[in-house]
Amino acid sequence: VIDMGFSTLMFTDLRLRARLGQPLPKGCAIDAQGLPTRDPVAALAGLALCFGGYKGFGLTLAMQALAGLVVSDQDPDNAGYLILAIRPDLLVPLDRLRQGVNDLIQRIKSTPRQPGVDEIRIPFERSMRSRARLKQEGIAIDALIYNRLQDMVRQGRA
């Protein structure tokens, strides 16, 4: 499972930075006139840029086009979501696929690391560890978000 966006930062992070008045990292957004900005409010009127330069843009365009197959013209943000399911056992026996993926991961993880790099992680390893830790420690959330969630519960919308 891969769950990812193709912009340099998540929309929720952009909104949070706007609310907190925190600047954006350099090179991740443009304003409504297409000029680079670190102002999250200006970026909300413009857009967050794609990661990976022109290659990231190409990947983003391809995914958005495929997601566009299910996007309604009524969606004001034109926010497409692509869910792609493949049944790999139609192409290769599952045990062979599993062994191939395990071999690939082992080759990646055995790659010599650069100085200061303790571990080569596979996508979702960090988030799975964080999830396990947060289940034990609990989660701190922003007071505004907490209050809005409480309001939704009181109104029967959650």
Contacts in CASP RR format, 6 or more apart in sequence:
PFRMAT RR
TARGET T0000
AUTHOR 0000-0000-0000
METHOD contacts of the structure
MODEL  1
VIDMGFSTLMFTDLRLRARLGQPLPKGCAIDAQGLPTRDPVAALAGLALC
FGGYKGFGLTLAMQALAGLVVSDQDPDNAGYLILAIRPDLLVPLDRLRQG
VNDLIQRIKSTPRQPGVDEIRIPFERSMRSRARLKQEGIAIDALIYNRLQ
DMVRQGRA
1 124 0 8 1.000
2 123 0 8 1.000
4 123 0 8 1.000
6 50 0 8 1.000
6 51 0 8 1.000
6 56 0 8 1.000
6 59 0 8 1.000
6 60 0 8 1.000
6 63 0 8 1.000
6 64 0 8 1.000
7 28 0 8 1.000
7 47 0 8 1.000
7 48 0 8 1.000
7 49 0 8 1.000
7 50 0 8 1.000
7 51 0 8 1.000
7 60 0 8 1.000
8 25 0 8 1.000
8 27 0 8 1.000
8 28 0 8 1.000
8 29 0 8 1.000
8 48 0 8 1.000
8 49 0 8 1.000
8 50 0 8 1.000
8 51 0 8 1.000
9 24 0 8 1.000
9 25 0 8 1.000
9 28 0 8 1.000
9 29 0 8 1.000
9 48 0 8 1.000
11 48 0 8 1.000
14 24 0 8 1.000
14 29 0 8 1.000
14 40 0 8 1.000
14 43 0 8 1.000
14 44 0 8 1.000
14 48 0 8 1.000
15 40 0 8 1.000
15 44 0 8 1.000
16 22 0 8 1.000
16 142 0 8 1.000
17 23 0 8 1.000
17 24 0 8 1.000
17 40 0 8 1.000
18 40 0 8 1.000
18 41 0 8 1.000
18 43 0 8 1.000
18 44 0 8 1.000
19 144 0 8 1.000
21 40 0 8 1.000
22 40 0 8 1.000
23 38 0 8 1.000
23 39 0 8 1.000
23 40 0 8 1.000
24 37 0 8 1.000
24 38 0 8 1.000
24 39 0 8 1.000
24 40 0 8 1.000
24 43 0 8 1.000
25 38 0 8 1.000
26 36 0 8 1.000
26 38 0 8 1.000
27 36 0 8 1.000
27 38 0 8 1.000
27 49 0 8 1.000
28 43 0 8 1.000
28 48 0 8 1.000
28 49 0 8 1.000
29 36 0 8 1.000
29 37 0 8 1.000
29 38 0 8 1.000
29 40 0 8 1.000
29 42 0 8 1.000
29 43 0 8 1.000
29 46 0 8 1.000
29 47 0 8 1.000
29 48 0 8 1.000
29 49 0 8 1.000
30 36 0 8 1.000
30 37 0 8 1.000
30 43 0 8 1.000
30 46 0 8 1.000
30 47 0 8 1.000
30 49 0 8 1.000
31 37 0 8 1.000
31 39 0 8 1.000
31 42 0 8 1.000
31 43 0 8 1.000
31 45 0 8 1.000
31 46 0 8 1.000
32 42 0 8 1.000
32 45 0 8 1.000
32 46 0 8 1.000
34 46 0 8 1.000
37 43 0 8 1.000
50 56 0 8 1.000
50 57 0 8 1.000
50 58 0 8 1.000
50 59 0 8 1.000
50 60 0 8 1.000
63 82 0 8 1.000
64 80 0 8 1.000
66 82 0 8 1.000
66 84 0 8 1.000
67 80 0 8 1.000
67 81 0 8 1.000
67 82 0 8 1.000
68 80 0 8 1.000
70 80 0 8 1.000
70 81 0 8 1.000
70 82 0 8 1.000
71 78 0 8 1.000
71 79 0 8 1.000
71 80 0 8 1.000
71 81 0 8 1.000
88 94 0 8 1.000
88 97 0 8 1.000
89 97 0 8 1.000
105 122 0 8 1.000
108 120 0 8 1.000
108 122 0 8 1.000
109 120 0 8 1.000
109 122 0 8 1.000
111 120 0 8 1.000
113 119 0 8 1.000
113 120 0 8 1.000
149 158 0 8 1.000
152 158 0 8 1.000
END
